[in-house]
Amino acid sequence: GNSVTQMEGPVTLSEEAFLTINCTYTATGYPSLFWYVQYPGEGLQLLLKATKADDKGSNKGFEATYRKETTSFHLEKGSVQVSDSAVYFCALKSRGGGSNYKLTFGKGTLLTVNP
Amino acid sequence: GAGVSQSPRYKVAKRGQDVALRCDPISGHVSLFWYQQALGQGPEFLTYFQNEAQLDKSGLPSDRFFAERPEGSVSTLKIQRTQQEDSAVYLCASSTQAGDYNEQFFGPGTRLTVL
């Protein structure tokens, strides 16, 4: 079955520091990969996605590259801000087949950015 | 426009009580999903509707869980005879269609606490 393993948190950084949150996956077939973000008191929001190998998803200064050879989709940002403090979830969806609507999530990584 | 809304936002139930959680999807969204998020975990898929048809209920943890979407819009997740292990945040999501390219938009969730 499908599974996602992401870096355990919490992660605490100072403003303008470099961020990496590791994510690896196991999937049957060839999944689409996602990063979701959950700000305090809000619902999950799609941050970025990639649908094929070597694709780079990017949004709001965050990037992640779909690495099929290492089954990874690590999230990076060059300079974090206090407003980036949130919980980040890596997720996947199987492509094609009968259950390509189910999102499988990692456990989430809490990021706190201090001024 | 309005996003996905859920009510109540918080629910406290005594063990053995029945509860009903409501989801109002984005207007016109055909697909609707329920996920369960236990404390410190990522969301896990419960069930999926395409219009009023429940096409997948494989994630429902027991026969005490029941979901419906009778008119293809609002959905209700009902839990009968609640147990302490049912304590979690219940997330609803909707999308225009269900395929792997269609973004799921999440509501803020209902936090259920069973005493």
Interface residues (C-beta under 8 A of the other chain):
Chain A: V4 S32 Y36 G41 E42 G43 L44 Q45 L46 T51 F89 A91 K93 S94 R95 G96 S99 N100 Y101 K102 L103 T104 F105 G106 K107 G108
Chain B: G3 V4 S31 F33 Y35 G40 Q41 G42 P43 E44 F45 Y48 D56 G59 L91 A93 S95 A98 G99 D100 Y101 N102 E103 Q104 F105 F106 G107 P108 G109
